[in-house]
Amino acid sequence: METFISAPFGNYIKPKKCIPVTGTWTLQPRGNRALSVLKTLRYNRQLGGWTNKLSLSNPGIAVGSVKTQDHEVLSIAQVDEGDFAMLNYKIWSSQNLEINLSCPNISQVGIWTDVKIFLKSGRDWCIAKVSPLITLEDIEYLIDDIGFTQIHFSNTLPISAGGLSGPELRPYTLELIKLTRKHFGDKVTIIAGGGIQHIGHVTEYMNAGANHISLGSVCFNPIKLWKLLRALR
């Protein structure tokens, strides 16, 4: 089992024996990430999770490519139709990728256009990161038509305040893991993320059929993160 540190935490938190995911990077720069965090990232006590409207704020793929190590995973997203084709020219053919297909804070045109081109290289990781609201039909399309064999369940949950991350995601992720295993068996490698706070949540995901895990909101609490990583050794 591999442990991923999801974007954007993977930009800064790089524990030993974990795989950091950097980004999410877009073709062109999109605002100031630090300023977007200060303005929109909030903890919602009622929902027990974090909300944000970061809208993929980042300095662009030219910066992301330089900042991402060979063993790390580069998370990318398309904002305008045709971006994936252009991104393909700017990324090493061997670079591990996570394709963010589900940012809740932007309206992505042609979200899956050209995405198949990234599967033509011999990458160790080429992961589709999808919404917690994805349908079985869309999962089938990603696997059978496009050819993804690695899927990350799941991205932040779309709500009126933007995107929600944290414990609220666990029921969605568990259901998607079970649904995918039922219909595709061992054909797909599943990375489970969303609301992992302690080793019990990891066990729950693994028992449901996940192969690997991704840590996100727990990174806000260094003590919880340290305890979890110790338990995973």
C-alpha positions in Angstrom: 0.0 0.0 0.0 1.3 3.5 -1.0 0.5 6.6 0.9 0.0 9.8 -1.2 0.0 13.3 0.2 -2.7 15.0 -1.9 -2.3 18.4 -3.7 -1.9 21.1 -2.6 -0.4 19.6 0.6 2.1 17.7 -1.4 3.7 21.0 -2.5 5.0 21.5 1.1 4.6 18.2 3.1 6.9 15.4 2.0 7.2 12.7 4.6 9.5 9.7 4.0 7.9 6.7 2.3 5.0 8.9 1.0 4.4 10.1 -2.5 3.7 13.8 -2.6 1.2 15.1 -5.2 2.0 18.7 -6.3 -0.3 21.2 -7.8 -2.9 21.3 -9.0 -1.2 23.0 -12.0 -2.9 24.6 -15.0 -1.5 25.6 -18.4 -1.5 29.3 -17.5 -1.1 31.0 -14.1 -4.3 31.4 -12.1 -4.0 34.0 -9.4 -2.1 33.8 -6.1 -2.6 30.6 -4.2 -1.5 31.9 -0.8 -3.9 34.9 -1.1 -6.7 32.6 -2.2 -6.1 30.4 0.9 -6.2 33.3 3.2 -9.4 34.7 1.6 -11.4 31.5 1.2 -10.2 28.6 3.3 -12.4 28.1 6.3 -13.2 25.4 8.8 -16.9 24.7 9.0 -17.8 23.4 12.5 -21.3 22.4 11.4 -20.0 20.3 8.6 -16.9 19.2 10.4 -14.6 19.9 7.4 -12.8 22.6 5.4 -14.4 24.7 2.7 -12.5 26.6 0.0 -12.9 28.5 -3.2 -9.3 28.3 -4.4 -10.4 27.8 -8.1 -7.1 26.1 -8.9 -5.0 29.2 -8.0 -1.4 28.4 -9.0 1.6 29.9 -10.9 1.2 27.6 -13.9 2.7 24.4 -15.3 6.1 26.1 -16.1 6.6 26.5 -12.4 5.0 23.2 -11.4 7.2 21.1 -13.7 10.3 22.5 -12.1 9.1 22.1 -8.6 8.0 18.4 -9.0 10.6 15.7 -8.5 10.7 12.6 -10.7 9.3 10.3 -8.0 6.5 12.7 -7.1 3.1 13.1 -8.9 2.2 16.2 -10.9 -1.5 17.1 -10.6 -2.8 18.9 -13.6 -6.2 20.3 -14.7 -7.8 21.7 -17.9 -9.5 25.1 -17.7 -10.1 25.7 -21.4 -10.7 23.1 -24.0 -7.4 22.2 -25.6 -5.3 22.8 -22.4 -4.6 19.1 -22.0 -3.1 18.9 -25.5 -0.8 21.9 -24.7 0.1 20.6 -21.3 1.2 17.3 -22.9 4.0 19.2 -24.7 5.2 20.8 -21.5 5.4 17.6 -19.4 8.1 14.9 -19.5 6.7 11.7 -20.9 7.9 9.8 -17.8 6.4 12.3 -15.3 3.9 10.7 -12.9 0.5 12.4 -13.3 -2.8 12.9 -11.5 -5.4 14.3 -13.8 -7.8 16.5 -11.8 -11.1 16.0 -13.5 -13.3 17.5 -10.9 -12.4 20.8 -9.4 -15.8 22.1 -7.9 -14.8 25.7 -8.1 -14.4 26.2 -11.8 -16.6 25.5 -14.8 -14.3 23.3 -16.9 -15.1 23.2 -20.6 -14.4 19.9 -22.4 -13.2 18.5 -19.1 -12.1 15.1 -20.6 -11.1 16.4 -24.0 -7.6 15.0 -25.1 -7.1 13.3 -21.7 -6.3 10.0 -23.3 -3.0 11.4 -24.6 -1.5 11.1 -21.1 -2.0 7.4 -21.1 0.2 6.8 -24.1 3.5 7.1 -22.1 5.0 4.5 -19.8 4.3 6.3 -16.5 4.1 4.5 -13.2 1.2 6.7 -12.2 -1.4 8.2 -14.4 -4.4 8.8 -12.0 -7.8 10.1 -12.7 -9.0 12.2 -9.7 -12.8 12.3 -9.7 -15.7 13.9 -8.0 -17.5 12.2 -5.1 -20.6 12.7 -7.2 -19.3 10.8 -10.2 -21.8 8.3 -11.7 -21.2 4.7 -12.7 -21.7 5.7 -16.3 -18.8 8.2 -16.1 -16.6 5.7 -14.2 -17.3 3.2 -17.0 -16.3 5.9 -19.6 -13.1 6.6 -17.8 -12.1 3.0 -17.6 -13.5 1.3 -20.7 -13.4 4.2 -23.2 -10.5 6.4 -22.1 -8.4 3.6 -20.6 -7.7 4.7 -17.0 -6.6 1.9 -14.7 -5.8 4.1 -11.7 -8.6 6.2 -10.1 -8.5 8.5 -7.0 -11.8 8.7 -5.1 -12.4 11.5 -4.4 -12.0 15.2 -4.8 -13.7 17.8 -2.7 -17.5 17.8 -2.5 -19.3 20.7 -4.3 -21.4 22.8 -1.9 -22.7 26.4 -1.9 -19.6 27.6 0.0 -17.3 26.1 -2.6 -15.6 22.8 -2.1 -15.8 20.7 1.1 -13.1 18.4 2.3 -12.9 16.2 5.4 -15.0 13.5 7.1 -18.1 14.3 5.0 -16.4 12.7 2.0 -15.9 9.2 3.6 -19.4 7.8 2.8 -19.0 9.0 -0.8 -15.6 7.4 -1.2 -16.6 4.1 0.4 -19.6 3.8 -1.9 -17.5 4.6 -5.0 -14.9 2.0 -4.0 -17.5 -0.7 -3.5 -19.3 0.2 -6.7 -16.1 0.1 -8.8 -15.0 -3.2 -7.3 -18.4 -4.7 -8.0 -18.4 -3.7 -11.6 -14.7 -3.9 -12.5 -13.1 -6.3 -10.0 -9.3 -6.0 -9.9 -9.1 -4.2 -13.2 -8.7 -0.9 -11.5 -6.2 0.4 -8.9 -8.1 2.5 -6.4 -6.6 5.3 -4.3 -8.9 6.3 -1.5 -9.0 9.7 0.0 -11.4 11.9 1.9 -11.6 12.4 5.7 -8.8 10.1 6.8 -8.0 11.1 10.3 -6.7 7.9 11.9 -5.7 4.3 11.1 -9.3 3.1 11.5 -10.3 5.1 8.5 -7.5 3.6 6.5 -8.6 0.1 7.5 -12.2 0.9 6.5 -11.1 2.0 3.0 -8.8 -1.0 2.6 -11.5 -3.4 3.7 -13.9 -1.8 1.1 -11.4 -2.6 -1.6 -8.9 0.3 -1.9 -5.3 -0.4 -2.9 -3.7 2.9 -1.7 -4.7 5.9 0.4 -4.4 9.7 0.0 -4.0 12.1 2.9 -5.4 15.6 2.7 -7.2 17.5 5.4 -5.4 15.6 8.2 -2.3 17.6 7.1 -3.9 20.7 8.7 -3.1 18.9 12.1 0.6 18.0 12.3 0.1 15.9 15.4 -2.7 13.8 13.9 -0.6 13.5 10.7 2.4 12.3 12.6 0.4 9.8 14.6 -1.2 8.4 11.5 2.1 8.1 9.6 3.6 6.2 12.5 0.6 3.8 12.6 1.1 3.2 8.9 4.7 2.1 9.2 
